[in-house]
Amino acid sequence: MKRELTCIVCPIGCQLSVTLENGVVTEVTGNTCPRGKQYAIDECTNPVRTITTTARTSNGGVIPVKTAAPVPKELMFDCMKEIDRSVVTLPAKIGDVVIENLLGTGVDVVVTANME
């Protein structure tokens, strides 16, 4: 099976062609650097995403938050539902943990802006 991807590791945006056999990457072409090859392998075997969004605050506003590390792509919508249920108590500062171990992924959700 062949898969076509656009690499997102750097601004070049290489057009990658990935050959998969039984769920294993056997060939990657089109990359101009080793990072592109690794991106293709990861994207085809274990896709992950960093979630950036907002969470409600105790004063009724919103504050920007993100996952401290990427989470499995298939959990993105469930993660968003969990983040949507959270409320950040103010004052909050960059790096404050909003949710520990989001859905058992081992990844925390953290605040990305200071707010009084």
C-alpha positions as CSV (number, residue, x, y, z in Angstrom):
1,M,0.0,0.0,0.0
2,K,1.2,3.5,-0.8
3,R,0.5,6.7,1.2
4,E,1.2,10.2,0.1
5,L,2.0,12.8,2.8
6,T,3.2,16.3,3.1
7,C,6.0,16.6,5.7
8,I,5.3,19.2,8.3
9,V,8.6,19.1,10.2
10,C,10.0,22.2,8.5
11,P,8.8,24.9,6.1
12,I,10.0,23.0,2.9
13,G,6.9,20.7,3.0
14,C,8.4,17.8,1.1
15,Q,6.0,15.5,-0.7
16,L,6.6,12.1,0.8
17,S,5.6,8.7,-0.6
18,V,5.4,5.9,1.9
19,T,5.2,2.2,1.1
20,L,3.6,0.1,3.8
21,E,3.5,-3.7,3.9
22,N,1.5,-5.3,6.7
23,G,1.5,-2.1,8.7
24,V,5.3,-1.7,8.5
25,V,6.9,1.1,6.6
26,T,9.3,-0.4,4.0
27,E,10.2,2.7,2.0
28,V,10.0,6.5,2.3
29,T,10.9,8.7,-0.7
30,G,10.7,12.4,-1.4
31,N,12.2,13.5,1.9
32,T,15.2,15.9,1.7
33,C,16.4,15.2,5.3
34,P,16.3,12.3,7.8
35,R,13.6,14.1,9.9
36,G,11.2,13.8,7.0
37,K,11.7,10.1,6.8
38,Q,11.1,9.8,10.6
39,Y,8.0,11.9,10.3
40,A,6.6,9.6,7.6
41,I,7.3,6.5,9.7
42,D,5.7,8.0,12.8
43,E,2.7,9.4,10.9
44,C,2.0,6.0,9.4
45,T,2.6,3.8,12.4
46,N,1.8,5.9,15.5
47,P,0.3,9.3,14.6
48,V,0.3,11.9,17.4
49,R,-0.8,15.5,17.7
50,T,-0.3,18.4,20.2
51,I,-3.6,19.9,21.1
52,T,-3.8,23.7,21.4
53,T,-7.1,25.2,22.5
54,T,-8.7,27.3,25.3
55,A,-10.2,26.4,28.6
56,R,-12.8,28.2,30.7
57,T,-11.7,30.3,33.6
58,S,-13.2,30.8,37.0
59,N,-14.2,34.3,36.0
60,G,-16.2,33.2,32.9
61,G,-13.4,34.0,30.4
62,V,-11.1,31.7,28.5
63,I,-7.4,31.0,28.7
64,P,-5.1,29.3,26.2
65,V,-3.9,25.8,27.0
66,K,-2.1,23.0,25.3
67,T,-1.0,19.4,25.8
68,A,2.6,19.4,27.2
69,A,3.4,16.6,24.7
70,P,1.7,15.0,21.7
71,V,-1.2,12.6,22.3
72,P,-2.4,9.8,20.1
73,K,-4.4,11.1,17.2
74,E,-7.3,8.8,17.8
75,L,-7.8,10.3,21.2
76,M,-8.0,13.9,20.1
77,F,-11.8,14.3,20.2
78,D,-12.0,12.6,23.6
79,C,-9.2,14.8,24.9
80,M,-11.0,17.9,23.6
81,K,-14.2,16.9,25.5
82,E,-12.1,16.5,28.7
83,I,-10.5,19.9,28.3
84,D,-13.9,21.4,27.6
85,R,-15.1,20.2,30.9
86,S,-12.2,21.8,32.8
87,V,-12.2,25.2,34.6
88,V,-9.0,27.0,35.3
89,T,-8.9,28.8,38.7
90,L,-7.4,32.3,38.4
91,P,-4.8,33.6,38.8
92,A,-3.0,31.3,36.4
93,K,0.5,31.4,35.0
94,I,2.3,29.8,32.1
95,G,3.0,26.1,32.8
96,D,0.3,25.7,35.4
97,V,-1.2,22.2,35.0
98,V,-4.9,22.2,34.2
99,I,-5.3,18.4,33.8
100,E,-2.8,15.8,34.9
101,N,-2.4,12.7,32.9
102,L,-5.0,13.5,30.3
103,L,-7.1,10.4,29.7
104,G,-4.3,8.2,31.0
105,T,-1.9,9.3,28.2
106,G,0.8,10.5,30.7
107,V,0.4,14.0,29.1
108,D,-0.6,17.0,31.1
109,V,-2.6,20.0,29.8
110,V,-0.9,23.3,30.7
111,V,-1.7,27.0,30.6
112,T,0.1,28.9,27.9
113,A,-0.5,32.5,29.1
114,N,-0.5,34.4,32.3
115,M,-3.9,35.7,33.6
116,E,-5.0,37.4,36.7
